[in-house]
């Protein structure tokens, strides 16, 4: 996957622009990097990925050593979390819920296939096109870990409707799909003490926040909690 930095004076090239059910999504190439923009808000690019990889590892480490745990990833993004999970033989089934058809297309037959081709071919991998909030409230499947990376954090959502996912009702849905002792891990561009408190009030145990140093700026974080029950 490309990790090369780009010249800030380069003009990004728009590779695809789509109007989806939640607004506009754009895939750009900026130098060697691929970038996803949603409703004018920069979401992520292929420059690093260390925090997305740490999101998956932190969830695995918080589990109790159970064999072949099932992993649910909320948000396909540029594919870093999926690729990292697929490279780890400890995981059993790996399901990724992505609501934007454009993002799925970019991975299956577009420029992001260069990142995720191997992971998508992994027989453990399943891509589910759905809104995560709907999915966790409707599916009969259960998982040992749920890694959320669909926003810039609980306090900085991509669309207003995503706010509910981090509310008590939304967290109840997340807890619903977790097996006993299952782990919820939530990526964020900044710490959120309020979200930590919401996790505790929703019955999650062993709630903590782990900082992840990044190349520039304040650290990213992963909020962690063990599901109730």
Secondary structure, DSSP 8 states (H G I E B T S, - for coil): -------TTS--EEEEEEEETTEEEEEEEETTEEEEEETTEEEEESS--HHHHHHHHHHHHHS---TT--EEEE--TTSHHHHHHHT-TT---EEEEE--HHHHHHHHHSTTHHHHHHHHHSTTEEEEES-HHHHHHH----EEEEEE-SSS-TTS-SSGGGGGGGSHHHHHHHHHTEEEEEEEEEEESS--HHHHHHHHHTT-EEEEEEEE--SSSS-EEEEEEE---
